[in-house]
């Protein structure tokens, strides 16, 4: 599969993967999304999964799933306790289901917002807070809406990996990720 041609087709690719794929692996992800995160009104899959599906389709996605929940931090913390999720170094939680590694955050605990680098009053505001611009995309799985930073697919198409937010808690990690993305 090749790079998707438009955001409309990217949304279709994401929805084919999440809602129509019959594999046990994706069914397990659907189960986690609907059963563990289904009580929240605004839940978005952020960054890497959407980027990888945009670049190479289902075969290109072999990573964890990053989720941002627009809900009070204490409610997200309660979910973390229920799932026996562990705090991560970026202010969220890491959880391993039977088939998936999932990192999740309350909107107010996302790293860039918490450290004052961006003001995130809603999930769309986080598009400016990703380190790489190739991660500036999210899919709200309840409303089934895809939102990307302007020029998102053009930058991927041109293989121009840019930095949105220079501040990062993981300089070496992001340098390694940049090399992997470009290769």
N, C-alpha and C positions, 0 to 999 in steps of 0.2 A: 504494500500500500504506500502511497505517496502523500506528500503534504496536502492537507485539505485546502481547497480553493477559496472558501469564504466562511465567515462566521456562521452563516445559516447551515452550511454543510458540516461545520465543526459541531454545532449543536446536535445535528442529526447523528453524527458519529458518536458523540458522547451518549446520547439517548439510546442508540442501537446497542452500545456496550452495556449501559447500566440497566436498561429496562427490557431489552429483547434478547440478549445473549442467554443461551440455555445452559452454558457450562456450569458445573458445580462451583467453580471458583468465583464466578461473577454472581451466582445465586447467593453465595455466602456473603458477598459484599452487600447485595440488596438487603439481605436479612439484617445485617448490622445497621445499615442506614435506616431502615424502616423500624426495626425493633428497638435499637439502642438510642437513636437520635430522633426518632419520629415524634416524640412529645414536644420538641422545640419547633417554633414557627419558622425561623430563618436559619437554615443550615446550608453551608456551601462547601463544595469540594473545591479546593484552591490549588492552583499552580501545577505541579508536576504531572499529575494524572491527565489533566486536560492538555497540557503541552505535549506530552508523549503521544496521546491519541491524535492530536493535530498533526504531528510530524510523521508518524508511522502507523497509525491505527492501532488496533488491538495488539498486534505483535510487538509494537514499540513500547508498550506499557508493562514494566516489570518492577515497579517501585512501590513505595508505601502510598498511603492516601492521607492527604492533609485536609482537615476539616475545620472550618471556623463557624462557631455558633454565636448568633446575635442574641444572647441571653445573659442574665446576670452571672457573674463569675461563680457565686456560691452554688447556683443550680448546675453549672457545668462541673464544678468540683464534686457535687453529689453524684453525678454520673460517673466521674472518674473513680470515686470510692466504690460504687456499685460494680464497675468493671475491673476493679483492682488495677487500674492504670497507674503508671508511675509518672511523677513530674519530670518534664524534660527541661533542658537548659534554656529553652526559649520562652518559658512561661506557660506552656501548655502541658499536655499529658500524652504519654505513649501507651498504647494498648495493642496487644496482639490477640486477635481472634483466632479461630481455628485455621484460617487461611490468609489473613491479612494483618499487616502492621499498619496501625492507624495512629496518627498524631492529631490531637484536637485541642482547640483553644476556645475560650470565650473571647468575643471581640475585644473586650476591654483589657484582656491580658496578653494580647499579641505583642510581640517584642517591640516593634517600631512605635506602636501607640504608647505602650507602657513607659518607654524611654523618651517620649516627647519628640520623636522624629517626624511623626505625622499625627494628625488629629483624626481619629476614626470614629465617626458618629454612626456609620453603617458599614456593611461589608464592602460595598463598592469603594469606600475610601482606602481600603487596604491595597488596591491596585497600585498606589504610589509607594507603598511600604515594602514591597518585595525587593530583595537584593537585585535579582536579575529581572529584566523586563520580559523575558520569555515565560516568567511565572506570573505575570500580571493578568490573570484570567481566573474566573471562578464560575461554577455552575451551582445554582440554587436548586437542590434536588426536590424541594417541595413545589416551588413555582415552575420548575423546569425552565429556568431562564439562564442563559449564558451571558456573561458580561466580561468584556476584555478591554484592556487599555487601547486607546486609539492607535492604529497602525500595528497592532499586535501581530497579525499574520504576515504583514509586509516585512517586519523585522526577522521573523523566523524564515521566511522565504529567501531573504537576502543573506541569511546566515550571519546576521549582525546581532551579536549578543551584547546587550547594553546593561548598564547598572542603573537602577532606579534610585537606590538609597545606598550611598557609600558606607554609611555606618553599619556595622554588622558584628555580632558576637562571635563569628566564625570566619575570620579572614582566610585561614589556610583551607578550611573546608570548602569555602566558596571558590577559591582558586582551583581546587581539584574538581569541583563541579563544573566550572567553566571549561576546563580541558575536556572533560567527559562529554559535555554538550556539543562542543565544536567537533569532536572526533566522531 
